[in-house]
Amino acid sequence: MAKVIMHVDLNYFFVRCEELKNPQLVNQPVMIGGVGRAGIVSTCSYKAREYGVRSGMPSYKALALCPELIVIKGDYHFYSLMSKEFFAYARKYTHIIEEASIDECYMDITSLAKKTDDVPGLLKKFQSGLLKKTGLKCSIGVAPTKFLAKMGSDMKKPMGITIIHKRDIKDKIYPLPITDFFGIGKKTAPRLKAMGIKTIGDLAEFIKDEAKAEEYFGSFYLDLKACLEGTSSDLVHTEYDDPKSIGNSMTLMRDTADEEEIARAIMLMAKEVSMRAKEQKVKGKTIQLVLKDPTFKVHNKSMTVSEAVVEANDIHTVANRLYLENYRGETFRLVGVTLQNLVPLHEENIQMSLFNYEDYEKTNDVNNIIQNVNRKFKKKVVDKASLMLKEKGHGNR
């Protein structure tokens, strides 16, 4: 029996979270994002989309299309909490879950499917149960591969359910526009259209000529072929905690070079890591920033501090510095933060007995002065010399 892979995609997640906080926003044109000439629409409600507003659009254009548009900066802490509720609910069905982003996941429900004669009923129960438990709406795709499951969840929104068997690929996948092919970016699609490849079926026909396909796509054409034959990956990568590190990552709503958006994602991940570190009663001396660009290439940079940290602001300060010093202006699709070189939280108390208590009090006084100064300027302008960072393997900075 082929595997049964389920892809769950939360519908207009950020906006839905705002609707849950403020029901008056339901059925209103709402966008999440910044304002001003540099502002970007991160996501928007279906009502806003009726006016032509789209993710990635400059905010001033969105407001020109829809003057009544309600602009919300975004409560990313609340979104993170709701995301946790979503994944906790999903794990009631299976623990074989791959968190693809803050609002979507792949689930291997093969064992559940074997135990029921009514898979559509099982999916409807999941969908309605999630709505009742959390207030979140979702679309579901089910197929023998992750690619087909993802394609399925995109077909019917909101609150849609689509089941795709291998025998359905030609009827359900081939007629779709090439822009709907998951994994083909905005830059590639126009080039394919220029070659006469306007639908996914056209692409399937094109790659039948293997020499021609390899000349254009390189070895990637084999991946495309597997996707269209229903033989691509069905492996759901479950997350586990490395005892030597604690990390979190999130796929952004769109590929972006917006420094504010990336900084917000870094802060959100720093908060997640901090919370998990405190739960496990550890702190870390090394902070690693993980970024993935639109080509899915992973970029890692790390720094080590002389004193282990656990607070979100300290983790964010290091991670954001790594970003600003190494990648400013570059485009990314995923942001991750990892805390490494872990030590027990109580180690600080043990080490304190090795020093004069007056010295410890003086250190606390210094911390208080630094916090007061930074609070006055509303940003971190002063830090302890002992927290001067050194780039991993490169000595003091």
N, C-alpha and C positions, 0 to 999 in steps of 0.2 A: 504493500500500500504506500502510495506517495504521501509525503508529509502534508499536513494541513497548516499553512502559515496564515496568520491573521495580522493585518496591519490596521491599527486604530489611529485615526487622525482627528484631534479635537477641532471642532468647527469654530472659526474666528475666535480663537482661545482668549487672547488678551482682551478683546472687546467683550466677550462673554463674561469674563471675570469682572469687568467694570459694570456690566448689567446686573450681576449678582449683588454688587455693592450698592448699586443705584438702579432699581427697576424702572425708573422713569426714562432710562436710556434705551429700553427695548423698542425696536422698530424705528429708531432714530438714526440719522446719518452721523456716525461716530468714527473718528480716526485716532489711533495711538501713534504719537510721534512728536517731533519738535516743531516749533514755529519759526517764522522768519525766513530770510532768503536761503539759509543753509538747512532749514528744517526738512525732514523727510517723513513720508508716511510709512510707518513700520507695518501696520495692518489696519484694516477698516471693516466696518460692518457691511452686511449685504445691502442694507439700505443705501449706504454711501456708494457702493459699487454701481447702483442703478444710475448714479450721476456720472459715472466714468472714473471715479476715484479708484486708484490701484496702489498696492504695496510698491514702495520704491519711488513713488512719484514725489516731486518737490511739494512741500506743503502749500506754497503760494498758488501752485497750479490746482491743487485739490480744492482750495478755498475759492478759486475762480470758477471751478466747475460746480461747486456746491457752497454758496455763501452761508447756508445754514449749518454747515459742518461743525460738529462739536469736537473740539480738539482736546485730547487728554494726554498729558506727558507720559503717564504710565506708572503703575505701582508694581515694580518688578519683584518686590519682596512678596506681595500678595500673590502674584502669578506663580512664584516658586512654591508657595504653600499649597496652592490649588493643584499644581503639577504633582506634588507629593501625594495629595489625595487621590488623584487619577491613577498613579502607579500603584498605590496601596490597594485600590479597588481591583486593578487588573491582576494583581498577584493572588487574589482570591480564586482566580480561574486557573492560573498556571504560574510557576516560578521561572519558566523558560521564556524570559522577556529580554528584549534588547531595546534600551531607551535610545531612540533615534534622535530625539530632541526634547525640548521641554514640553511639547504638546503632541508627541506621536511615538508609537512603539510598534515593534514586531513581536508577535506572540506565537509560540509553537503550541497549537492546540490539538495536535495529532491524537494524543491519548483521550482527550475529551470527545473528539469526533468519533472515535471507535466505540464509545460507550453510549452514543445516542443515534437514533434514526431520524432526528429532526435537527440538523445543523442550523438551518435558517432560524428555527425557534430559539436555539442556543444563542445565536448572534443577537436576535431581538431582545432576549432577556438581558444580555450584557449591556446593550445600548440603553434600554429603558432603566435598568438598574443603576447605571452610571448617572443618568439624568436625575433620578430620584435621590440618589445618595449625595451627589455633589453639585447638581444643577448644571453640569457640563454636558454639551452635546457633542456627538462624534459621528464620523462616517467610518464604515468598516469595509475592508477588502479582504477576501479570503481566496487563497490560491495555493498551488503546490510549490511556488517559489516566492521569495521576498519581492522580487521585481514585479511580478504579476499582482501580488497582494497590494503593493503600493499603488500600482496603476488602478486597481479596483477601488480603493478608498477615495481616489480622486474623481471617480466617475459620477458619483451622486452626492451632492452637498446641498444643504445640510441634512444630517440624520439619514444618510443613505447606507444601504448594504448591497454589496456586489460580490458574487461568487464567480470565479473564473477557473474553469478546468482547462487542461491543455488543449482539448478539442475545441475550446471556445476562442482560441487566440485569433484565428483568421476572421471570425465574425465580430468579436468585441474589440480587438486591439488594432488590427490592420486598418480599419476605416478612420481611426483617430488622426488628427493633424500631427505633423512631426513635432510640433512644439509641445505636445503632450507626452512625449517620450521621456520618462524619468531618467535623468542623467545627461540629456543633451541640453547644453546651455544656450543662453540667449545669443551668444556670439556664433555658435555653430549652426543653429537653426536657419538663419538667413542664407548661409553658404550652401546648405543642403537644398533649400528652396530654389536657389539660383541654378542648381544642378538638375532641377525637375523633381526633387524628392519632397513632395508636399504632404504625404501621409506616411504613417508607419508602414503601411503595406508597400509603398514605393521604396522605402528603405530595405524591407525584406527582399524585394526583387533585386535591388542594387547589389546587396552583399552576396547574392548567389554567384556572381562573378568574383571568386575569391582573390584572384590576382589584382583586379581593379579595386576591390574593397580594401585589400591590404595596402595598396599604394596610397589610398586616401586616408584610411583610418589607422594604419599600422596594425600592430597585434590587437588593438582594441576591437577590431571587427569581430574577433572570436567571442568577445564578451557580448557584443550586440547580437550575434548569431544565437548564442546560448539563451539570451533573454527572449528572443522571438520564437525559439523552439521550445521554451518552457523547461530548459535544463540548467538555468542559472542557479545561483546559490539558494539553498533552503536552510542554511545554518544560521540559527538565531544565537547571537553572541551574548551570553548572559554576563552581567557585571559582577565582579567580586572585588573585595578589598584586599589590596596588597598590604601585608602587615608592615611593610617598610615605608608605605606612603599612603596618603589620602588625597584623592583627586575627584574633581567634577568637571564636566564639560557640557556645552550646549551648542546646538546648531542654530545660527542666527536666522531670523525670518527671511533674510535675503543676503546675497553676497554684498559686502559693504566695505568701504574705506573710511566711513564716518567715524572719526576719533571718539566722539561723545558716545555713540552707540556701542562701540567696542569697549570703551571704558566702563559703561554701565554693565555690560556683560561680564567684564573682569571683576567688577565689584560684586555682582550677583554670585559668581562662582566662588569668590573669596569668602562670602558669607556662608555659602553652602559648606565649603571646606572647614571653615572655622567651627560651624555648628557640629559637624561630624567629628572633628578632632576633640571637641569638648565632650561629646558623648562617649568617645573612646578614651578620654582622660589622657590625651597626649598633646604635645606641641612639637614644632619642627624648626630646624635651622636652615633648611633649604626650600626655596619657593621656585617652582618651575611654571613657566608660561607655555601653554601648548596652543598653537594656532594652525588651522588648516585652510589652505587657499582654495580658490575655485577649481583648481586641477586636482584637488584632494591630496596635495603634497603637505606633509606635516612639518611644521617648524617648531623647534623647542629651544628655549633659552632658560637658564636657571641662575639664581644667585643665592649665596649663603650669607647669613647674618651671624654675628658673633654671639647673640643671645637668642635662644629658641623663642618662637612666637606662636600665638594661637588666636589672637584677636583679628577679626575680619579687616579692620583698618590697616593693621600692620602687614597682613598678607597682601592686601590690595595695593598698598604703597609700593611694595617690591615688584609685584606682578605688573602693575601699570608702568613702573619705571622701565622694566624690561621691554614692554611694548613701545614706549615712546623713544627709547634709545636705539631700538633695533628695527622696528617695522613701521614707523610713522608714514602714513600715506598709502600703505599697501592694502590690497583688498583681501578680505578673509570671509569664510563661511562658518567657521567653528572656533570657539574660544574655550580654553580649558585652563584650570589652575590646579596645581598639585603641591601638597606639603610633604617634604621628604626629610630624611635624617631625624626621625621621630625620637622623642624622649618622653618619659612620663611627666605629667603635669606636676606631680608632687615633688619632682626632683629639685625644683626651685626652693621648696621648703627645707629639703635636706641640705642643700648647699648653703642656705642662709646661716645655718649654725656654724659654718666654717669662718664666718666673718663677724666683725664687731657689729652689734645690733645698731649702734649709732650710725655706722656707715650705711646700713640698710635704710634707716629712716631718712638719711640725707638723700639717698637715691630716690626714695618716694617723693621727697620735697621737689627734687629736680623734675621728676615726672609730672607733678602737679603744675609747676611753673610752665613747662613745655605745653601741657594741655591747655592752660589758660591763654597762652600766647596764640596757639593755633586756633583756639575757639574765637578769639578776638578778631583774627584776620579771616575766619571762616574757611581756612585751608591749612594744610600742613606746611608751615614755613620754617619750623625749627624741629630738630630731632637730636637724639642723644648721639654723642660721638661713638659710643660703644655699639651703636646699631649701624655704623657705617658699613656699607655693603661691599662685598668682594665678589667678583664674578667667579663662578665655579671654575677652579683649576687655573685661575689667572692672578691669584694673590689679591692684596688689598687694592681698593679703588680710591 
